Amino acid sequence: MSEFYAAVCAEHEIEINPHVLHVLEKTTGTDSVTIELRGNNRLRDVQRLDDGDVLALSKCLRSHTSWTGLDVRYNNITDEGVGHLVDLLQQDSSSLRSLDLMFNDIRGDGAEVLAKSLQCNSTLLSLRLSNNKIENRGAMQLASMLQVNSTLRELELADCDLDTQSVIAFSIVLKSNKTLRSVDVSRPLLFSHQEWAVHVAEMLAVNSSLVELHLGKMGMTDMGMERLTRGLRLNGSLRYLDLRCNRVTRDGVCHLADLLKKNRTLEVVDLSSNRIEDEGAAYLSEAVAWLGCVLRELSVRSNNIRTEGLLSLAHALKVNTTLDHVYIWGNHLEEPVFQVFRELIASGRLPPEQTDVSAYEVDGRVFLAEVFHSLRRRYYRTNSFDIDTRPTNEAAGHDSSFTPHIESQQHVPCSPAELQNLL
């Protein structure tokens, strides 16, 4: 493959990129190969890819069917480079299952070309576009694509400058999309911090396929949390809920705690960098200790929790038998907390690699130090997307006070302009 790449560069008068050549030389001809060409390699200096490099790479890969993934994050790829990658997606022999374009310079035009190519694509399972400024126009094209695409299972659009309109558009199309398993729309640019939550809650009430949802840096308040949990009471598939870096306080967590007592699917909750304080931690502790709680991983990092709240959480762990990942660093840690978490770790109740603190002793006194463990940011990867999902209302209960608007069963795809009019 490296020899073919060199020949393509010579034919199109493109300078050979040593980084590309090095990676292709190491690539074997085995099945299911992911070609990793990240521009932020920490072990050696690399020449970041530009659109010319992508052109040469795409022509080289067209004649090889053994590769299934392409990771080109942290490069200098623009809309022009996306056009070259689209040529790969559209060929009949394409075997591409995952495409990682995070941290490039892709704008609305590139997102539009990519979205149109995916309308009839039947191979790509994972698309990551986070930290590309595709803005509202590009996001609306991708939302429209999801109305007809029946293959894509993972879509990441964090830090893409989405606005309220596009977040609502994704909520609308996910009411009818039965394929997508993981969605990340974190850090949009919202003019309303509440309107989007209503639509996301209505989507969760009827969606039975989504297992992972990232809503970080959304400006969510307690009112938004109340709305969200109402939708989740009717949901029987979501297992990972990311709510980090929002404005949730004790009142919002109270609604979440009530949900956790009844929900039989939600396994991972990330509340990092909110402000739940001691009372919020007490609500969570009560839910964790509740018989039948299925929560397995919880992060309350940087939530202004003091000794009382952290001790209540530690005591709940002694009752609970499923929660075995707990992350608490960034709160007010004092000596009683040092002692109880040392006991939890030493007894094996809290494995050292599944928490972000480690106990040590100086002059007979116990302290906790931070260790760099955290929740897995992507819990359900592409190779885990074949898991069965349970019916929406199974073990979820029904909240008669919340009646979502349910779309007609006969779904007719809308163009981006028509979708925008619906909003």
C-alpha positions in Angstrom: 0.0 0.0 0.0 2.9 2.4 0.7 4.3 1.8 -2.8 1.0 2.5 -4.3 0.7 5.7 -2.2 4.1 6.9 -3.5 3.0 6.3 -7.1 -0.2 8.3 -6.6 1.7 11.2 -5.1 4.1 11.2 -8.1 1.2 11.0 -10.6 -0.6 14.0 -9.0 2.5 16.0 -8.1 1.8 15.8 -4.4 4.6 15.9 -1.9 4.9 12.6 0.0 3.8 13.0 3.6 6.3 11.0 5.8 3.6 10.4 8.4 1.3 8.8 5.9 4.1 6.8 4.3 5.2 5.5 7.7 1.7 4.4 8.7 1.0 2.7 5.4 4.3 0.8 5.6 3.2 -0.6 9.0 -0.3 -1.5 7.8 -0.7 -5.2 7.0 -3.1 -6.8 4.7 -5.3 -8.3 7.4 -9.0 -7.7 7.6 -10.6 -5.0 9.7 -7.7 -2.5 9.7 -8.1 1.0 11.1 -5.6 3.4 9.6 -4.6 5.9 12.3 -3.2 9.2 11.0 -3.7 11.5 14.0 -2.0 14.8 13.8 -1.3 14.9 17.6 1.1 12.0 17.9 2.9 12.5 21.2 5.7 10.0 20.6 7.1 11.6 17.5 6.8 14.6 15.3 4.3 14.2 12.5 3.4 16.2 9.4 -0.3 17.0 9.7 -2.5 16.0 6.7 -3.9 18.6 4.3 -6.4 18.2 1.5 -3.7 17.1 -0.9 -2.6 14.3 1.4 -6.3 13.2 1.7 -6.6 13.2 -2.1 -3.6 10.9 -2.4 -4.7 8.7 0.5 -8.2 8.3 -0.8 -7.0 7.2 -4.3 -4.6 4.7 -2.6 -7.3 3.2 -0.4 -9.8 2.7 -3.2 -7.9 -0.3 -4.4 -7.7 -1.9 -1.0 -10.7 -3.4 0.8 -9.0 -4.7 4.0 -9.3 -1.4 5.9 -12.5 -0.6 7.8 -11.6 2.5 9.8 -9.9 5.9 9.2 -8.8 8.1 12.0 -7.6 11.5 10.8 -8.3 13.7 13.8 -6.2 16.7 14.6 -5.2 17.5 11.1 -5.7 20.4 8.6 -8.5 18.9 6.5 -11.0 21.3 5.1 -14.2 21.0 3.0 -12.2 20.1 0.0 -10.6 17.1 1.7 -14.0 15.9 2.8 -15.0 15.8 -0.9 -12.1 13.3 -1.5 -13.3 11.1 1.4 -16.8 11.1 0.1 -15.5 9.5 -3.1 -14.4 6.6 -0.9 -17.8 6.3 0.8 -19.7 6.3 -2.5 -17.8 3.5 -4.2 -19.6 0.2 -4.3 -16.8 -1.7 -2.7 -16.4 0.6 0.3 -15.8 -1.2 3.5 -15.4 1.9 5.7 -17.2 1.4 9.0 -15.8 4.3 11.1 -14.6 7.8 10.2 -13.0 10.1 12.7 -12.6 13.7 11.5 -12.5 15.5 14.9 -10.4 18.6 15.3 -10.1 19.6 11.7 -11.3 22.7 9.7 -14.5 21.3 8.2 -17.3 23.8 7.8 -20.9 23.7 6.6 -20.1 22.9 3.0 -18.1 19.8 4.0 -20.8 18.7 6.4 -23.4 19.1 3.6 -21.4 17.0 1.1 -20.8 14.3 3.8 -24.5 14.2 4.8 -25.7 13.8 1.2 -23.2 10.9 0.7 -24.6 9.1 3.8 -28.2 9.2 2.7 -27.6 6.0 0.7 -24.5 4.7 2.5 -24.9 1.2 4.0 -21.5 0.6 5.6 -20.5 3.5 7.9 -21.4 2.9 11.5 -19.5 5.7 13.3 -19.0 9.3 12.3 -17.1 11.8 14.6 -17.1 15.4 13.6 -16.5 17.1 17.0 -14.6 20.4 17.1 -15.4 21.2 13.5 -17.3 24.5 13.0 -20.1 23.1 10.8 -22.6 25.4 12.6 -26.3 25.3 12.0 -26.3 24.8 8.2 -24.1 21.7 8.4 -26.0 20.3 11.4 -29.3 20.7 9.6 -28.0 18.7 6.7 -26.9 15.9 9.0 -30.2 15.9 10.8 -32.0 15.6 7.5 -29.7 12.7 6.5 -30.7 10.8 9.7 -34.2 10.6 8.4 -33.2 8.2 5.6 -29.9 6.6 6.8 -30.5 3.3 8.5 -26.9 2.3 9.1 -25.2 5.0 11.2 -25.0 4.0 14.9 -22.7 6.7 16.4 -22.6 10.4 15.7 -20.4 12.9 17.6 -21.0 16.6 17.1 -19.6 18.2 20.2 -18.2 21.7 20.0 -19.5 22.2 16.5 -21.3 25.5 17.2 -24.7 24.0 16.8 -27.6 26.3 17.8 -31.0 25.7 19.4 -32.6 25.0 16.0 -30.3 22.2 15.1 -30.4 20.6 18.5 -34.2 20.6 18.3 -34.0 19.2 14.7 -31.9 16.2 15.9 -34.5 15.6 18.7 -37.3 15.5 16.1 -35.5 13.1 13.7 -34.5 10.8 16.6 -38.2 10.1 17.3 -38.3 8.1 14.1 -34.6 7.0 13.7 -34.4 3.4 15.0 -30.7 2.8 14.3 -28.6 5.4 16.1 -27.1 4.2 19.4 -24.9 7.1 20.5 -25.2 10.8 20.1 -23.1 13.7 21.3 -24.3 17.3 20.8 -22.3 18.8 23.8 -21.5 22.5 23.9 -23.9 24.1 21.4 -24.4 27.8 21.2 -27.9 28.2 22.6 -30.1 31.2 22.8 -32.5 29.3 25.1 -31.4 26.9 27.8 -34.8 25.4 28.3 -36.6 25.0 25.0 -34.2 22.3 23.7 -34.8 20.2 26.9 -38.5 19.9 26.2 -37.8 18.4 22.7 -35.1 16.1 24.0 -37.4 14.9 26.7 -40.1 14.2 24.2 -37.6 12.3 22.0 -36.5 10.1 24.9 -40.1 9.3 25.7 -40.6 7.6 22.3 -37.0 6.6 21.3 -36.2 2.9 22.0 -32.8 2.6 20.3 -30.5 5.3 21.9 -28.2 3.9 24.5 -25.7 6.8 25.0 -26.5 10.5 25.1 -24.0 13.3 25.8 -25.5 16.6 26.9 -22.5 18.3 28.4 -22.1 22.1 28.5 -25.7 22.7 27.5 -26.5 25.3 30.2 -29.0 22.8 31.7 -30.8 24.0 34.8 -33.0 22.2 37.4 -36.0 22.9 35.2 -34.3 21.2 32.3 -33.4 18.3 34.5 -37.0 17.9 35.6 -38.1 17.8 32.0 -35.4 15.4 31.0 -36.2 12.9 33.7 -39.9 13.0 32.8 -38.9 11.7 29.3 -36.6 9.2 30.7 -39.3 7.6 32.8 -40.8 6.4 29.6 -37.5 5.3 28.1 -36.2 1.7 28.4 -33.0 1.8 26.4 -30.7 4.6 27.5 -27.7 3.4 29.6 -25.2 6.3 29.5 -26.3 9.9 30.4 -23.6 12.6 30.2 -24.7 15.8 32.0 -21.2 17.3 32.9 -20.6 21.0 33.0 -24.2 22.2 33.4 -26.0 24.2 36.0 -27.7 21.4 37.9 -28.2 21.9 41.7 -29.7 19.8 44.5 -33.3 20.4 43.2 -32.4 19.0 39.7 -30.6 16.0 41.3 -33.7 15.2 43.4 -35.6 14.5 40.1 -32.7 12.4 38.9 -32.6 10.4 42.1 -36.3 9.6 41.9 -35.7 8.3 38.4 -32.8 6.1 39.4 -35.0 4.4 42.0 -37.3 3.2 39.2 -35.2 3.0 36.1 -33.9 -0.4 35.1 -31.5 0.5 32.3 -29.5 3.6 33.2 -26.0 2.4 34.2 -23.7 5.4 33.8 -24.4 9.0 34.9 -21.8 11.8 34.7 -22.6 14.8 36.8 -19.1 16.3 36.9 -18.8 20.0 37.2 -22.3 20.9 38.4 -23.3 22.2 41.8 -25.3 19.5 43.7 -23.6 20.1 47.1 -24.3 18.0 50.2 -28.1 17.8 49.8 -27.8 16.7 46.2 -25.3 14.0 47.2 -27.7 12.8 49.9 -30.5 12.4 47.2 -28.1 10.4 45.1 -27.0 8.3 48.0 -30.6 7.4 48.8 -31.1 6.3 45.2 -27.9 4.3 45.2 -28.9 2.5 48.3 -32.4 1.8 47.0 -33.2 -1.8 46.4 -33.1 -2.5 42.6 -30.9 0.5 41.6 -28.9 -0.6 38.6 -26.4 2.3 38.4 -22.8 1.0 37.8 -20.8 4.2 37.3 -21.2 7.7 38.8 -19.1 10.8 38.6 -19.7 13.8 41.0 -16.4 15.5 40.5 -16.3 19.2 41.2 -19.8 19.6 42.7 -19.0 21.5 45.9 -19.8 18.5 48.0 -18.5 18.5 51.6 -17.9 15.9 54.2 -21.6 15.1 55.0 -22.5 14.5 51.3 -19.4 12.4 50.6 -19.9 10.3 53.7 -23.5 9.6 52.7 -22.3 8.4 49.3 -19.7 6.2 50.8 -22.2 4.6 53.2 -24.5 4.0 50.3 -21.8 2.0 48.6 -21.7 -0.4 51.5 -25.3 -1.2 50.8 -25.3 -1.1 47.0 -23.8 -4.1 45.2 -23.8 -2.8 41.6 -22.1 0.6 41.7 -18.4 0.0 41.5 -17.1 3.1 39.6 -17.2 6.4 41.7 -15.3 9.6 41.0 -15.3 12.4 43.7 -12.1 14.5 43.1 -12.6 18.3 43.1 -15.0 18.4 46.1 -14.1 19.4 49.7 -12.2 16.3 50.9 -11.5 16.2 54.6 -10.2 13.6 57.1 -13.4 11.6 57.6 -13.7 11.2 53.9 -10.0 10.1 53.6 -10.7 7.4 56.1 -13.9 5.9 54.7 -12.6 5.9 51.1 -9.4 4.3 52.1 -11.5 1.5 53.7 -13.6 1.2 50.6 -10.5 0.8 48.4 -8.6 -1.4 50.8 -11.6 -3.8 51.2 -11.9 -4.2 47.4 -15.4 -2.6 47.4 -14.1 0.2 45.3 -11.3 -1.1 42.9 -8.3 1.4 42.7 -8.6 1.6 38.9 -12.3 2.5 39.1 -12.0 5.7 41.2 -10.1 8.9 40.9 -8.6 9.0 44.4 -5.8 7.0 46.1 -5.1 6.9 49.9 -1.6 7.5 51.3 -0.4 8.0 54.9 2.0 10.6 56.3 3.0 10.8 60.0 0.1 8.6 60.9 -2.5 10.7 59.0 -4.4 9.5 56.0 -4.8 11.7 52.9 -6.3 11.2 49.4 -4.4 12.0 46.2 -5.9 12.4 42.7 -5.3 9.6 40.2 -6.1 10.1 36.6 -9.0 7.7 36.2 -12.4 8.9 35.0 -15.6 7.6 33.4 -15.1 6.2 29.9 -16.1 9.0 27.7 -17.5 6.6 25.1 -19.1 3.7 26.9 -20.7 1.9 24.0 -18.3 1.7 21.1 -19.1 0.5 17.6 -18.1 -3.0 18.5 -20.7 -3.0 21.3 -23.6 -1.6 19.3 -25.2 -5.0 18.6 -26.5 -5.2 22.1 -30.2 -5.8 22.5 -32.4 -2.9 23.6 -35.4 -3.4 25.8 -38.9 -2.0 24.9 -39.4 1.6 25.7 -41.8 1.2 28.5 -40.4 -1.9 30.1 -39.9 -1.4 33.8 -39.9 2.3 33.3 -43.3 3.1 34.6 -45.7 5.7 33.1 -46.0 9.3 34.2 -49.5 10.5 33.3 -48.6 14.1 33.9 -46.3 14.1 30.9 -47.8 13.4 27.5 -45.2 13.8 24.7 -46.1 14.7 21.2 -45.7 11.5 19.1 -45.0 11.8 15.4 -47.2 9.9 12.9 -46.2 6.4 12.2 -46.0 7.1 8.5 -42.7 9.0 8.3 -42.0 11.1 5.2 -38.4 12.4 5.1 -38.0 16.2 5.0 -35.4 18.3 3.3 -33.2 20.5 5.5 -35.4 23.5 4.5 -38.6 21.6 5.3 -37.2 20.5 8.6 -36.2 24.0 9.4 -39.8 25.1 8.7 -41.1 22.5 11.1 -39.2 24.3 13.9 
